[in-house]
Amino acid sequence: MREDSLPEDSIPEEEVLRILDEMKGRDLHYDRFFSTMCTRPHSIAVKAHNLFLETNLGDPGLFPGVAELEARTIRIMGELLGCPDAVGYISTGGTESNIQAIRAARSASRVRAGNIVVPASAHFSFDKIGDLLNLEVRKADLDENLKVDVSSVERLVDDRTVAMVGIAGTTEFGQVDPIDKLAQIAKDRRIHLHVDAAFGGFVLPFLGQDYLWDFRIDGVSSITIDPHKMGMSTIPAGGLLFRTTKDINALELDTHYLTVARQASLTGTRSGASAAATYAVMIHLGRSGFRNVVGYCMDLTRHLVAGSRKIGVNPVIKPVMNVVALTVKSPAEVRSELIKLGWHVSMTREPNRALRLILMPHITHENIDLFLEDLEATLKNL
């Protein structure tokens, strides 16, 4: 049988499973992943996901049970983010949520040849957004702490700015922008302020420190939060929340043949399994459970930083959350050697090129110690 053609006759199930098992064996294992913001889903999320595999949230009248689970999930996340009345939906992840937030802002502004102002630390999804929505992406400078420089934002904003973006948990450094100051600019200029908390959304509320960054700040219009990252849900599970129905209504289109008259989501067919998985893990863990997960990851973070300092390697900034960027000489070479040793690490962008490590629930203290041994040996050999 050719591997890239549809077979004429049925292949026995056991043979299909053998092929799948072989392909699964080629995948790498989370144990040595320091480069990913995803992790193994919680067991209850997997069970919930499997219960709702065939459900389609794009046609919710056919699946009212899972549609209610999605609605409950949005209400829970809205309450977590300071706005119990928030509206939104479960998306495929941060990229889709960011696209939809900016699309809603553009539609509401009625500006077509406009721009968005984002931090230089913003996720690459905003470059996609500029291309998709024909918007100029203006990137504001960062300050010495790698937060967005508010004065730079003020210089870039003009009467054709359809949205401003702040990050709560930057992809490379885990830093939190001064959302309150951005919100004041947004209010003064009547501009939509979107907060990308794809990673930080399930970290910041459980750190034990009150980083004011969410809907509690008047002026924040929408938030991206990803359950399939620190929310311990299955992939794909993102979240997009708006403060008011006005914003999500700007996304709606007529759906002539479905069980609902209008639809706001980017994709038509949407898996109900991800919504069910997210709901299950949230109510199962509760606030105390998430505090334990985040606490464990922050303990790993402190362990890594302390061990790194012992071998003469310092973080670029003091970690705010479970994201660490380590300053090393020749980071690209170091990363290449570490990958050969089975450690999957990534790098930050210029001008602050460094090794980037995410301390997720699948990491152990023992593996951090093994990693540091290999890092020390690598640095000595270069």
KANORWO-V256580 format. One record per backbone hydrogen bond with DSSP energy under -1.0 kcal/mol. NH is the residue of the N-H (numbers start at 1). CO is the residue of the C=O. E is the energy in kcal/mol with one decimal. If there is no record, write none. Layout:
NH_CO_E ; NH_CO_E
//
This chain:
5_2_-1.1 ; 16_12_-2.1 ; 17_13_-2.8 ; 18_14_-1.6 ; 19_15_-2.2 ; 20_16_-2.5 ; 21_17_-2.6 ; 22_18_-2.1 ; 23_19_-2.3 ; 24_20_-2.7 ; 25_21_-1.8 ; 26_23_-1.0 ; 27_24_-1.1 ; 32_29_-1.3 ; 33_30_-2.5 ; 34_344_-2.3 ; 42_232_-2.5 ; 46_42_-1.7 ; 47_43_-2.0 ; 48_44_-2.3 ; 49_45_-2.6 ; 50_46_-2.3 ; 51_47_-1.3 ; 52_49_-1.0 ; 55_52_-1.4 ; 57_270_-3.1 ; 59_56_-1.4 ; 62_59_-1.9 ; 67_63_-1.9 ; 68_64_-1.8 ; 69_65_-1.6 ; 70_66_-2.2 ; 71_67_-2.1 ; 72_68_-2.6 ; 73_69_-2.4 ; 74_70_-2.4 ; 75_71_-2.0 ; 76_72_-2.6 ; 77_73_-2.7 ; 78_74_-2.6 ; 79_75_-2.3 ; 80_76_-2.3 ; 81_77_-1.8 ; 82_79_-1.4 ; 83_78_-3.6 ; 86_83_-2.2 ; 87_242_-2.2 ; 89_240_-1.5 ; 91_238_-1.1 ; 97_93_-2.3 ; 98_94_-2.8 ; 99_95_-2.4 ; 100_96_-2.6 ; 101_97_-2.3 ; 102_98_-2.2 ; 103_99_-2.5 ; 104_100_-2.5 ; 105_101_-1.9 ; 106_102_-2.8 ; 107_103_-2.5 ; 108_104_-2.3 ; 109_105_-1.9 ; 110_106_-1.5 ; 114_112_-1.1 ; 115_160_-2.2 ; 116_136_-2.7 ; 117_163_-2.0 ; 118_138_-2.8 ; 120_140_-2.0 ; 122_119_-2.0 ; 126_123_-1.9 ; 127_124_-1.1 ; 128_124_-1.4 ; 129_125_-2.1 ; 130_126_-1.9 ; 131_127_-1.7 ; 132_128_-3.1 ; 133_129_-2.9 ; 135_130_-1.8 ; 136_114_-2.3 ; 138_116_-3.1 ; 140_118_-3.1 ; 143_147_-3.2 ; 146_143_-2.1 ; 149_141_-3.1 ; 153_149_-1.8 ; 154_150_-2.4 ; 155_151_-1.6 ; 156_152_-1.4 ; 157_153_-1.9 ; 161_158_-1.7 ; 162_115_-2.7 ; 164_192_-2.7 ; 165_117_-2.2 ; 166_194_-2.3 ; 168_196_-2.1 ; 169_175_-2.1 ; 170_175_-1.8 ; 174_170_-2.3 ; 177_167_-3.0 ; 179_177_-2.2 ; 182_178_-2.0 ; 183_179_-2.7 ; 184_180_-1.4 ; 185_181_-1.6 ; 186_182_-2.6 ; 187_183_-2.7 ; 188_184_-2.4 ; 189_185_-2.4 ; 191_186_-2.6 ; 194_164_-2.9 ; 195_222_-2.6 ; 196_166_-2.7 ; 197_195_-1.1 ; 197_224_-1.8 ; 201_197_-2.4 ; 203_200_-1.8 ; 204_200_-2.7 ; 206_203_-1.9 ; 207_204_-1.3 ; 211_209_-1.4 ; 215_81_-1.9 ; 217_214_-2.1 ; 220_217_-2.0 ; 221_193_-2.6 ; 222_193_-1.5 ; 223_241_-2.5 ; 224_195_-2.4 ; 225_239_-2.3 ; 226_198_-1.5 ; 228_237_-2.2 ; 229_226_-1.3 ; 232_229_-1.5 ; 233_227_-2.4 ; 238_91_-2.7 ; 239_225_-1.3 ; 240_89_-2.0 ; 241_223_-2.5 ; 242_87_-3.6 ; 243_221_-2.5 ; 248_244_-1.0 ; 249_245_-2.6 ; 251_248_-1.6 ; 252_249_-1.1 ; 253_263_-1.8 ; 255_261_-2.9 ; 263_253_-2.2 ; 272_55_-1.8 ; 276_272_-2.4 ; 277_273_-2.5 ; 278_274_-2.3 ; 279_275_-2.5 ; 280_276_-2.6 ; 281_277_-2.3 ; 282_278_-2.0 ; 283_279_-2.4 ; 284_280_-1.8 ; 285_281_-2.4 ; 286_282_-2.3 ; 289_285_-1.7 ; 290_286_-2.1 ; 291_287_-2.5 ; 292_288_-1.9 ; 293_289_-2.1 ; 294_290_-2.8 ; 295_291_-2.7 ; 296_292_-2.4 ; 297_293_-2.1 ; 298_294_-2.5 ; 299_295_-2.0 ; 300_296_-2.2 ; 301_297_-2.0 ; 302_298_-2.4 ; 303_299_-2.2 ; 304_300_-2.6 ; 305_301_-2.5 ; 306_302_-2.6 ; 307_303_-2.2 ; 308_304_-2.6 ; 309_305_-2.3 ; 310_306_-1.4 ; 312_309_-1.7 ; 313_308_-2.8 ; 316_325_-3.0 ; 323_321_-1.8 ; 324_357_-3.0 ; 326_355_-2.6 ; 327_314_-2.9 ; 334_330_-2.3 ; 335_331_-2.8 ; 336_332_-2.1 ; 337_333_-2.2 ; 338_334_-2.5 ; 339_335_-2.4 ; 340_336_-1.6 ; 341_337_-1.1 ; 342_339_-1.7 ; 343_338_-2.7 ; 344_32_-2.4 ; 345_343_-1.0 ; 346_356_-1.7 ; 348_354_-2.2 ; 355_326_-2.2 ; 356_346_-3.2 ; 357_324_-3.1 ; 358_34_-2.8 ; 359_322_-2.1 ; 360_358_-1.2 ; 363_360_-2.1 ; 368_364_-1.7 ; 369_365_-2.1 ; 370_366_-2.0 ; 371_367_-2.6 ; 372_368_-2.6 ; 373_369_-1.8 ; 374_370_-1.9 ; 375_371_-2.7 ; 376_372_-2.7 ; 377_373_-2.1 ; 378_374_-2.4 ; 379_375_-2.5 ; 380_376_-1.8 ; 381_377_-1.6 ; 382_378_-1.1
//
